[in-house]
Amino acid sequence: MADRREDVSISLWLKNEPFSVGALPSPPARLTITNIKKIVPYAKTKGKAGFPNLSYSVWKHVACNKLQLPEDVAWSYFSTFQMIHGQESEQLMEWDRKVAKASDQQAVDAFRLQLSVSCLKFVLFLFIQHIHKISLRASLVSGSDEWPLRSRSPDPEGRPVSVNKELDENSSLTFVLNNLNEILELLIEAEQKSDVSTGKDILLAFESIEALDFLIEGSINSGSYVRTLSEIAQFHLRSGSSKTSKSLSFRNLQSWLKSCLSQNPFGVAACIKQGRQLCWPMTGESKEMWIKKKRGRIATNAPFLPQDLVKGYKMIVMSQMNRMTIARSSETVKGSTVKIHRCHDAFIYLLSPLRSVSIEKCRCCTIVLGPVELSVDLVRSEQTTVVAVCRRFTTTASRLCAVHVKTPNRPLVFGGNESLMFGPYHTFYPKLEKHMTEVGLSSLPDQWDKPLYMGNSLRLSCNYDVSRF
């Protein structure tokens, strides 16, 4: 929904990557909303080490001593936030080099303790982890759905889809709208919370609005230029602000966000509905034969994006690539967020630098990827081989899969997996090193052989084998 005032149209939407890449399955049991609300007040008691930037040392103390998380899990959340929060690839590569040169784990820990992130944005990042959490007990007590029924984004094949929190952007929007009051309460001063609970309006500091830039962006007058929420708020909400204190009305902001938030025009649904259909026939096959045989569907929004709006926005959706081979390296593929969905008995080679890749509900496939700047996520797939260089690898509810990765972070193994095999990256093509540099990945460190189980319980729900060749 767009807001109109004095012939000015404003559109707001949720960013893709905080939810599709940043929201990890199975949040830890003690990472509750109540505990998340305590982090900012606690961080402020730690002086410059806690606020406005939260140092890793303070977060490590909170995570390990207060939330009782293993240190590797605490670091996984911290590094995931760094990865998606616009950190320059050159900086990440420099950090990787320092870790690779560290003589022992103590030296690595000493380096990590020097790092920090925006405290308010990190708390928002922790809050959205609950998009994957359903509490049946809380739903019964409150009488409301923590995960409400909603209309869903279209399936790439045009069929009704099952509950799918990764591809269904409506779930992200529903989650934020239903929890908007709690999200804004994370950003207010501790002494103001009692006023909000009693229905009084308060003024929200503008640094809090800037924190919401992590989740929300938009445009003015349907322009192609994407602006941060804080830029649009400065333009639009002057009537509800205090110019002397540079703050905004809590209620005005909440009402405005609810009225303006709509589906992301650069998301999966928009790519499927409005994107250009790609035709990638096999060798010796004409485009007419591809279309006639219904080889599957490939859509991209690349032709419709402004040149300065590529990183994190360009998308390719591939669906039902069955019993076929696809090999591509092109400007269309370069820098794309790729969704590979419901493919089987296929060989897919995308040898260009990529932004992120999700592989969902694929069966009996071999997927070889160029260097991936963010994450490769394997979801509900079977008998599939993945070969990739990536900053992070995750797998959820997959079985009998082989994973050959080079990654500076430990592969994250969530619940529902069975009989996984991890092996080293074993592929080469002429531009591999150049592409790795473009996305900020080095050859070292490489932690492919140190998968980290991220389930909530200690029972053995995932079996994996680490093979050395």
C-alpha positions, 0 to 999 in steps of 0.5 A: 500500500502506498501513502499519498500526501500532497501528491507524493506517493511513498512505498515501503517494503521489507528488505529481502536478505535479512529474512532470506539469508539472515533469519536462521531456522531453529532459534535457540530456546533461550533467545526469547523475546523477553531476553532480547529486550534486555540486551540494549539496556544491558549493553548501555551499562557497558559504556562504549563497548556496548552502545551504540556499537555492540562489541563482540566481547559484550555479545559473547558474554550475553550469549554464553553467560546469560543465554547459555549458548555455545560460543560457536553458536554466538559467533555464528549469529554475530558473523551472519549479521556482519555478512548481511549488514552491508560489510564491504567484501574487501573488509571481510576478505582482510578479516579472513586473512587475519584469521588464517594467519592466526597461530592458534584459536586464542589468537582468533578469539583475540581478533574477534573481540576487537569487532563490533556491530550496531547494537540496535540493528543487531537486536532487530536481527535477533528478533527476526529469528523468531520468524521461524519459531512457532509456539503452540503453547503461547498461541493457546494462551494468547488466543492468537496465531503466532504464525497466522494463516495468510495468502502466499506468494505464487509457486514458480509452477503456478500451483498452490504451495505448502508452508514455506518460510524461505520462499514465502515473502508474505510470511515475513511481511505478516510477521513484521506487521503482527509484531511491529509494536514489539519491534519498535519497543526494542528501540525505545529507552527503558524508562519509556516502556511503561508509557507505551504499555499504558497507551501514552505516546512518546518520542522515538529518537531518530537513531532508532529510525535509522536502525530500522534501515536494516529491515525496511526501505522504499521509494518516493513517487514510484521512483527507481531510486531506492531510499532508506527508511530514515531518508523517507521518514525525514521527508514524510513525518515532519508533522509528527516530529519534534524538530528540536530533539530530532525525534518522531512520534511512536504512534505516528511512526507505527501507524505510518509503517502499517499503512505503507508496508507492502510486498517487495517489488524486487522479491521472488513473487515479483520476479515470477510475475513480472520478470523476463523468462529466460530460455537456456536450451541445451547444446544442439537444442533450439529455443523453439524445442526448449519451449515446446518440451516445457523444459522448466521455467527460469525468470529474472528481474535483471532487465528491469533493474537500474544499473546502480541497483544490482547487489542484493536485488538482481534475482534468478528463479529456476524451477523444474529443471528436470533431466537436463544440463544447464551451464551458464556464465554471463552478465545476467547470472553475475551477482544474482540471488539465485533460487533453485526450486523443485529440480530433479535429475539435473546438472546445473553449472552457474560459473559466475560470481553470485550473491546468494543461492537457495536450493530447495526441494531438489532431488538427484541433482548436481549443482556447481556454483561460482563463488557465492558472496553470502550464503548457500542454503540447502533446504529439503533436498535429497540425493543432491550434490552441491559444489561451491565456494561461499561465505556460509553454507547451511542445510536444513531437512535434507538427506543423502546429500554430498556437500563440497564447499570452501567456506571461512565459516563452519557449515551450519547444520539445522534439524531434520537432516540425514546422512549428509557427507561433507567434502572439500571443494574440488572444482576449478575453472579459469576465472575461479580466482578472479571471481573469488576476489570479486565477492571477497572470498579467500582460499583460507581459512577453510572450515568445510570439515567443521560442521556445526549442529544448530538444533535446539536439543542434544539428541542425534537428529542429524547424521553427517560424515566428514570425508577427507580426500 
